[in-house]
């Protein structure tokens, strides 16, 4: 008998409180460990960059009910 997996839920960033959104973005930035090149980028700058991606709909917040986890994923460009 196979378990039924629940579909991920897209969470509009504007529906989160400012504190919750900040926490989700900081957690994502700290987990990613992205290489920003030869110069240091502050946590605040990284958070601002991710927030801009969310506002431009280049990234989205996704909640996985199976693992009860939340993540930010970059959206794929739609095919033409």
C-alpha positions in Angstrom: 0.0 0.0 0.0 1.6 3.3 -1.1 1.2 6.5 0.9 -0.6 9.4 -0.7 1.5 12.5 -0.9 0.0 15.9 -0.5 0.7 18.6 -3.1 3.0 21.4 -2.1 1.2 24.7 -1.3 2.3 28.0 -2.8 2.2 30.7 -0.1 1.9 34.3 -1.4 4.7 36.2 0.4 2.3 39.2 1.0 0.1 37.0 3.1 2.8 36.4 5.7 3.4 38.8 8.6 6.6 40.9 8.2 8.3 38.9 11.0 7.3 35.5 9.4 8.5 36.6 6.0 11.8 37.9 7.4 12.3 34.5 9.2 11.5 32.4 6.1 13.9 34.5 3.9 16.7 34.5 6.5 16.4 30.8 7.0 16.6 30.3 3.2 19.6 32.6 2.8 21.5 31.0 5.6 20.8 27.5 4.3 21.7 28.2 0.7 25.3 29.3 1.2 25.3 30.9 -2.2 28.6 32.2 -3.6 28.4 35.9 -4.2 31.8 36.2 -5.8 34.9 38.0 -4.4 33.0 40.5 -2.3 31.0 39.9 0.9 27.3 40.5 0.8 25.6 41.1 4.2 22.7 39.1 5.4 20.5 42.2 5.0 21.5 42.6 1.4 20.8 38.9 0.7 17.4 39.1 2.3 16.6 42.2 0.3 17.6 40.4 -2.9 15.4 37.4 -2.2 12.5 39.8 -1.2 12.8 41.5 -4.6 12.7 38.1 -6.3 9.5 37.3 -4.4 8.0 40.6 -5.3 8.9 40.2 -9.0 7.5 36.6 -8.9 10.9 35.2 -9.9 10.7 33.1 -6.7 8.0 31.7 -4.5 7.4 30.3 -1.1 6.4 26.7 -1.0 5.0 24.7 2.0 5.3 20.9 1.9 2.5 19.4 4.0 4.2 16.0 4.1 7.4 17.3 5.7 5.8 20.4 7.3 8.6 22.4 5.9 8.7 25.7 4.0 11.2 26.8 1.3 11.8 29.4 -1.3 12.1 28.1 -4.9 13.1 30.0 -8.1 10.3 29.8 -10.6 11.1 28.4 -14.0 10.5 30.7 -16.9 7.4 29.6 -18.8 7.9 28.0 -22.2 6.9 30.0 -25.2 
